[in-house]
Amino acid sequence: MTGKTITLNTPEERLVYFIDMLKDSGIIRFKEEFFEATGIKRQYYTKVKNGDVRFTTNHIYQICKHYNLNANWVFGTEENIFLK
């Protein structure tokens, strides 16, 4: 079995990956739980995934606050996803 390397270059790529990780790990059952917890609308998330817009600083703040996410990981300056 070969490991697939995932390249996450932008905060948007990292956060989309993070949301998928929350769902895959069972932390959230549905992405709607994430949207409700952070105040991000599904339509906005779709635009982010399509590269049409970026997450705002308020979005990033709400995600980090609610999920104990390391903002430095979001911006690619640290490897730890969660705060200790």
Secondary structure as a PSIPRED ss2 file (coil, helix, strand):
# PSIPRED VFORMAT (PSIPRED V4.0)

   1 M C   1.000  0.000  0.000
   2 T C   1.000  0.000  0.000
   3 G C   1.000  0.000  0.000
   4 K C   1.000  0.000  0.000
   5 T C   1.000  0.000  0.000
   6 I C   1.000  0.000  0.000
   7 T C   1.000  0.000  0.000
   8 L C   1.000  0.000  0.000
   9 N C   1.000  0.000  0.000
  10 T C   1.000  0.000  0.000
  11 P H   0.000  1.000  0.000
  12 E H   0.000  1.000  0.000
  13 E H   0.000  1.000  0.000
  14 R H   0.000  1.000  0.000
  15 L H   0.000  1.000  0.000
  16 V H   0.000  1.000  0.000
  17 Y H   0.000  1.000  0.000
  18 F H   0.000  1.000  0.000
  19 I H   0.000  1.000  0.000
  20 D H   0.000  1.000  0.000
  21 M H   0.000  1.000  0.000
  22 L H   0.000  1.000  0.000
  23 K H   0.000  1.000  0.000
  24 D H   0.000  1.000  0.000
  25 S C   1.000  0.000  0.000
  26 G C   1.000  0.000  0.000
  27 I C   1.000  0.000  0.000
  28 I C   1.000  0.000  0.000
  29 R C   1.000  0.000  0.000
  30 F C   1.000  0.000  0.000
  31 K H   0.000  1.000  0.000
  32 E H   0.000  1.000  0.000
  33 E H   0.000  1.000  0.000
  34 F H   0.000  1.000  0.000
  35 F H   0.000  1.000  0.000
  36 E H   0.000  1.000  0.000
  37 A H   0.000  1.000  0.000
  38 T H   0.000  1.000  0.000
  39 G C   1.000  0.000  0.000
  40 I C   1.000  0.000  0.000
  41 K C   1.000  0.000  0.000
  42 R H   0.000  1.000  0.000
  43 Q H   0.000  1.000  0.000
  44 Y H   0.000  1.000  0.000
  45 Y H   0.000  1.000  0.000
  46 T H   0.000  1.000  0.000
  47 K H   0.000  1.000  0.000
  48 V H   0.000  1.000  0.000
  49 K H   0.000  1.000  0.000
  50 N C   1.000  0.000  0.000
  51 G C   1.000  0.000  0.000
  52 D C   1.000  0.000  0.000
  53 V C   1.000  0.000  0.000
  54 R C   1.000  0.000  0.000
  55 F C   1.000  0.000  0.000
  56 T C   1.000  0.000  0.000
  57 T H   0.000  1.000  0.000
  58 N H   0.000  1.000  0.000
  59 H H   0.000  1.000  0.000
  60 I H   0.000  1.000  0.000
  61 Y H   0.000  1.000  0.000
  62 Q H   0.000  1.000  0.000
  63 I H   0.000  1.000  0.000
  64 C H   0.000  1.000  0.000
  65 K H   0.000  1.000  0.000
  66 H H   0.000  1.000  0.000
  67 Y H   0.000  1.000  0.000
  68 N C   1.000  0.000  0.000
  69 L E   0.000  0.000  1.000
  70 N C   1.000  0.000  0.000
  71 A H   0.000  1.000  0.000
  72 N H   0.000  1.000  0.000
  73 W H   0.000  1.000  0.000
  74 V H   0.000  1.000  0.000
  75 F C   1.000  0.000  0.000
  76 G C   1.000  0.000  0.000
  77 T C   1.000  0.000  0.000
  78 E C   1.000  0.000  0.000
  79 E C   1.000  0.000  0.000
  80 N C   1.000  0.000  0.000
  81 I C   1.000  0.000  0.000
  82 F E   0.000  0.000  1.000
  83 L C   1.000  0.000  0.000
  84 K C   1.000  0.000  0.000
